[in-house]
Amino acid sequence: MRRTSFKQCLILFTFATAAIYGVVGDTKDIPAYPAAPSRQPNIVFVLADDYGYHDVGYHGSRIRTPTLDRLASEGVRLENYYVQPICTPTRSQLMSGRYQIHTGLQHSIIRPSQPNALPLDSPTLADKMREAGYATHAVGKWHLGFYKQEYLPTNRGFDSFYGYLTGSESQAVNIVKNHPPSKPLFLYLAYQSVHAPLQVPDAYMEPYQDIQNVRRRIYAGMVACMDEGVKNLTEALLDAELWDNTVFVFSTDNGGPVRNAANNWPLRGTKDTLWEGGVHGVGFVHSNFIKQKGVINRGLIHVSDWFPTLLGLAGASLSGVKPLDGFDQWATISEGKASPRTELLHNIDILFHPAGDTSYPGAFDTRVRAAIRSGDMKLITGDPGEGEWTPPPEKDNPLPPSTYSSYPFDPPFSTSPSADKNVWLFNITADPEERYDLSQQYPDVVKNLLQRLQYYSSTAVPPRFPPNDPNCDPAKHGGVWGPWI
């Protein structure tokens, strides 16, 4: 293909929130359930924290993840799967099935000292699972608010919640060991790993002594430790004879933070950005219920889609649920059918500092930080955040091939555009690394996507990002974090 013709066609406070409610209790405190016959599948959802796109073995990483690699190869790898750029927004959309512009959580995260939380006006995924007869357990990180009792996990549909005073997967294993097989299980394991602080027992770093970057070596050990934890959990499910009736989902919560030793190569950007490196997640599904196993799925899937997908598998009702932004993707995942999703709103954040000048008067304000994907095309406005391509820092480790290396056009211009630039357009299917900005070549596409952003903006609720409340101070509450209102 000639260069010109190609141009024409081308033209995703942690510890405080986790330890707050602290330890719900040992296994003996987990409620017992009466035996009841059920054919509903067990559903286990594992969410990794700050895990980089490049940092799973099957994406060519130096870091070994044999458990994740095996589970993904036996199931369905989701390679067009999206999350949000930071923690709270991904978790809120998982638990609600709704874009963050529809829950008021479109700006930043919920900080420990803020009187803020996922609204109570629509049931959570756990609420509906429990309503459908499931035993519901959450282990690990919550990050959806706790300033009032009603926002704690055990008041949002979970029968039990266990924080971070011990290792998370060990408590998940205890839950599995004590679960009655006659009752369906919904287990939500939200890892702290591999979020900072960077620390891991030396034994997990030993295989990575060739990585001279110390922070990267520690991070590699953390990934290895997490992989082992997932292995422990799956083995417990096997030992408890629950695995054959389980749908197992693995997902990242956002892109990896490059400054904290994660890596998203060959994608552009990092955590807390609207580039692919911030929002393109690692995800897969493993289950005996999958009809087409051992495949890569490239259907467009978003974290909000798990809400209707998993509830559909559970046979749960959607009554009382506010209008969803997620789609039931089980036929896409299991059978390889076309994804029902053709469009994805990454976010609209009117509180983020504006960038540049309004480029299209009368249309969506391009100074606002926002991004939308429609079909192959992705539009970004405002300030998307750091936009570098960062190779993994492993010493003497050949880089996996970059898709850019085969592109028949010249290397892109500077990765640091002028301060007043605030519109980018990419064909993500042809250019997944966001190397070639098409906004000048296709102004009509830009205008159409700006209209879609304007539409979504018209449906948004006002963002809630209240100031810190001094009454949250643990010194006023027995020296521990907890609800204060």
N, C-alpha and C positions, 0 to 999 in steps of 0.2 A: 504494500500500500504506500502510495506517495505521501510525503509529509503533509502537504496541503490538504489532501482528502481526509486524512486522519483528523486534522484540526477541525474540519468542517463537520465530521460526524460526532466529534467529541463535544464541537461547538454546539457518655460516664469519671466539741469537748467530749471525745469518745469515752474515755474511762468514766467520766462523771455520769453520763447517761446510762452506762452499763452497770455501774456499781451502786447506783442510786437506790434501786429497790433491792439491791444486794442479792443475797442468796435467798431464794424462795424456800430452799430446804434440801435435805438429802432425799434420796430416792423414797424413803419411808413416808415423806410428806406429799408425794405425788398421789393424787386421789385415785382410789380403786374404782373400776367401772364394772357394772353388772354385765355378765355375758349376754351377748345378743348376736344372733347370726347376721352376717353382713357379707356382701360380695363387693362392696366398694373397695377400690384400691387404697393402699396406704400411700400417702404423699409425703415425700421428704424433700424439702427445699433447702439447699445449701447456698449461702451468699458469702462470697469472699470479699474482703474489704481492701480497696486500693490495689487490686491485682492487675498488673500490666498486661496488655494484649499480647506482647511478645513473650511473656514469662511462663507460658504453658508449653510443655514439651512438644506437642503436636503443631505448634507455630514456629518450630525451629529453634527453640531456646536451648542454651547451654544448661539451663536448670532442668533437672530431671523430675518429671512428674508421672511416674509409672502408673499410679492409680487413676489419675485424671485421664491420662492417655488411653488406658484400657477401657474405662467406662465410656469415654467418648467414641472410641472405635467400635464398641459393641452396640452403641445406641445411635443417636443422631446429633451430629455437630451442627450448631447454629452459626453460620458464617455471615449472616446479614442481620445480626441481633444487636439491639441498641438498649442502652441504659441511660441514665442521666449523668451529668458531669461530676456530681458530688453526692454525698451520703443521703441526707434526708430526702431529697426529691425522688431518688430511686426507691427508697423504702416506702415512701408515701404512695407512689404509684403502684407498687407491688401490692400494698395492703388495701388500696381503694379502687384500683382499676381506672383511675381518673388522672388526667394531666394535672400537673401542679398548678397551672393557671386556674383550675377549677376547684382547688382546695386552699388557695391563698398562700401556698408555700413556694412561690416561684422565685424567691430571692434568697440566696445563700442557704444556710442550714439552720436548724433549731439549736440555739446555744443553751447551755445548762442554766444560765441566769435569766433566760427570757421566759415570760409567761406566754408560751406559744405551744401549739400541738396540732397534730392531724385532727381536723374537725370531727365532731361527733354526729354530724348530720347524715352520715351514710355508714352502713355497717362495714366492718373490715372483712378481709378474706377469712380471718380466724372466726369472726362472728358467724359467718355463713357456713363454714366448715362444722362448727360446733352445732349449729342448727340442723345440719344434715346428719348428725349422729356421730361425729368424729371426736376422738380424744385429741385435744389441741395443746401443743407444748412449744414454747419458744425458749431457745437457749442462745445467749450471746448479747449482741448489740441491738438496742431498740431504736433510739435516736428519732422518736416521733413525739416527744414531749412527755413531761411528767409533773408539770407545775400544780396540777390538781389530781386527786386520787382517781377520778374517772378516766384519766388519760394513761394510767399504767397498763402494761400489757395484759394483766389479769382482769382488767375491766374493759379490754378491747377484743375479747373473744378467746383468750388463751387460758386454759385450765391451770397452767403453771408457767412461771418464768424464772430462769436462772441466769444470774449475771456473771461477772468475771472474777470472782474471788478464787475460782479454780479454773482449770482448762475447760473450754466449752465443749469439745467433742466427748470428753469423759462423762459429762453429765448427760449428753445426748445418748451415749451408749447405755448409761444406767436407765434412762427412760425406755429405750428399746428393750432391754433385758426384762423390765418389769411390766411391759405392756401386754394386756390380754389379747391374744390373737383374734378373738371373736369380735373385737371392736376396731373399726378403721382408725388409723393413726395419721394425724397431720403434724409433722415435726418441722419446725422452722429453725435451722441452725445458722445464725448470722455471726460468722467469724469476726473476731478482732483482727486476725491475720489477713493480709500482711501489712496492715496499717502501722505507722510509726507509733511508739518508739521502736527502732531497729534493735532487736535483741532476740537471741535464740541460744540454746545450749550448744556448746562447742562441737558436740558430736555431729550435729546437722550441718555444720560448716566444713567438716573435714573433707568431704568429696570435692570441695570447691577451692582448694588451696591455690589452684592455678589462676583464680580470679584475683588480681592484685588490688583492685578497688575494694577497700575494706568494707565500705557500706554495702556495695553490691554483693560481696561475699556473705555478709550477714543476712541480707535480704534473700539470697539464694537458699540459705539454710532455713529461713522462715517459710519459704515456699515448700521446701522439702518436708518440713514439719507439718504444714497444713495438709500436704498430700498424704502423709502417714495418718493424720487424723481422719481424713475421709476414708482411708482404707479400714481403720478401726471401726468406723461407723458402719460401713457396708458389711464387714465381717460380723458385726453384732446383729445386723438385720438378717444375715444368712443363718447364724446360730439360732436366732429366735424364730426361724422359719417364716419370716415376714417378707424376705427379699423378693420371692417369686410373685408376690402380689403388690409390689411397690413401684410407683412412678418416682424416679429420682431425678431431680433437676439441680444443675449447678449453674451459678451465674456470678458474674462480678457486679459490684455496685456502681463502679465508675471506672474511667481510665486510670492507669497507674500514674502516681506522682513522680515524675522523673527526678525531681530534686531529692526525693526520698529513696532513690536507687531502683525504682521500678522502671520498666521500659515498655514502650508501645510500638517499637519498630515493626514494620516500616511506616506506620501511620504518623500523621502530623499531630503535634500537640501533646497535651498532658492532662492530668486531672484538672477539673474546674475550668475547662475550656470547651468551646463548641466545635473544635476540630474533631476529626474522627478519633484521634488518640484519647479524647476525653469522653466520648460517648459510644464508641464501638466496643461492645462487650464480648467477653469470653463466655460462652454458654453451650450446654449440651443437655440432652435428656437420655436417660437409660431406663428401659422398662421392657418386660415381656409383652406388654400390650402394644408395643410399637410394631406395625406391620412391615415397614421397610427399615431394617436395621443396618448398621454399618455404613451409613451414608452421610454426605454433607448436604445440608439444607441451606439454600440461599434465598428462601422466602423472607420478605421483610417482616421482622418480629420485634416487638418492643416490650419492655418490662411490664407495662400496663396490661399486656395481653395475658399474663399469667392468671389474673383474677378470673375472667370468664373461662379460660381454658381449664384451670384446675377445678373450678366449681362445676364445670360441665362433666369432668371425669368423676367427680364426687356425687353427681346426681343432685346437686344442691339447687335451691331456688334462688332466683335473683330478685325476688319480691322485696320491696323496701330499699333497693339500691338506687342511688341517683344515676342519671344517664352516664353510661360508661364510655370511655375513650379507647378501651381495650377491645380486642377481638378474640373469639375462640379460635385458637390456632391448632387444635389437636389433629384435624385432618391434614393440615400442612405438615406437622411434625411427624405423624405416624404413617401417613400414606403418600407424602410428597405432593399433595395437591397445592394449587396456587394459593398463596397467602391472600386472605381477605383484606389485608392492609395494603393500601397503595400510597398512603400519605402518613407522615409522622411529624408531629410538632415537637421539636427538641425543647424549645422553651421560648417564652417572651418575658424578659425581666426589665420592667420599667424603672426599677430602683437602682439598677447598675448604672455606673457613670456613663453619660452619653458620649458618643464618639463622632467627631467630624460634623458635617452639616447635612441637613436634609437633602437627599439626592434626587428624590422624586416627589415634588410638591403635589399634595392632594392624595398621595398614597400613604402606606404605612411609613411611619417615621424611621428612617434608616439609621438614625442616631441611637436607637434602642437596641440593646443586646438581644438578639433573637436568631433562631435558625429553624428551618423547615425542610423536610425531604418530601418530594413528590415524584414517584416513579424513580427514574435514575438521577434526577436533579436535586441538588441541595443548595439552598440559599442561606447565607449568613449575613446578618446586619449588625451594626454597632461594633463593639470591641469584643472579639471572640476569645481573647486571651493569647498566651504564648503560643506561637505557631511554628516552632522548630521541628525538624526531623532529627531525632536523637538515636544514633546507633547504640546497641548494647555495649557497655564498656569492658566486656571480657577481653583479657589479653590473649593474643594469638588465637582467637576464635574466629574462623571465617564467618562473615556476615551471611545470613540467608539472603537469597536473591531478592532485590527490591523490584516490585512490579514496574517501577519507574524506569528501570534499566533497559526495558524493551520498548519504551515509548519512542515513536519516530518523530520527536520534535526536540528542539534545543532545550537545554537546561533552563529552568524557570528563573525569573528575575529574583531580586532580593527577597528573603523570607521575612524581612522587617519592612512592611509597607509604610508609606507616609502616615503620619498621625491622623490625617483627615480622611483616609480611606475607610469606608464603612459598608461596602457591599462586595460580596464574593459569590460566585456561582460555579458549581462544580458538577460534572457528571461522575457521580460516585461509582457507578458500575464500571466505567472505562478508566476512571482516575481515582481509585480508592485512597490514594495518598494525598489528594488535594494539591497537586503540583501545578495545575493549569487552570487559572481563573478565566471563566468564560463570560463574565458579566458584561464585558464590552461587546462581545460577538453576538450575544443573545439578549438584547434589552427587552424584548417582548416576553421572554421567559421570566426575566427578573420581575417585570411588572405583574405578570400573572401570579407569581409566588408572593409578591408583596400584597396582592389582593387577598390571598389566602391568609397571610399573617394578619391583615386587617380584620378579616372575618373572625379568626381565633381571638384576636384582641377584644373584639366586641362581646365575646362570650365569657371573658375572664372576670373573676371576682377580684376585688382589690387585694394586693399583696399584704400579708401580715408579717411585720418584722418589728415587734415592739422593742422598746429600750430595755436594757438590763434592769431587773428588779432587785434592789439591795436586800429585800426580805428573803431572797433565796439563800443567803449566806448560811452555810452549814453550821457556823458557830451559833446560830440562833435556833438550831434544830438538833441539839444533841451531838454536834460534830459530824453529822452525816448529811449527804445530799438526799433530798426527798421532796414530795409535794409540800408547798408552802402557802397555798391559797385554799 
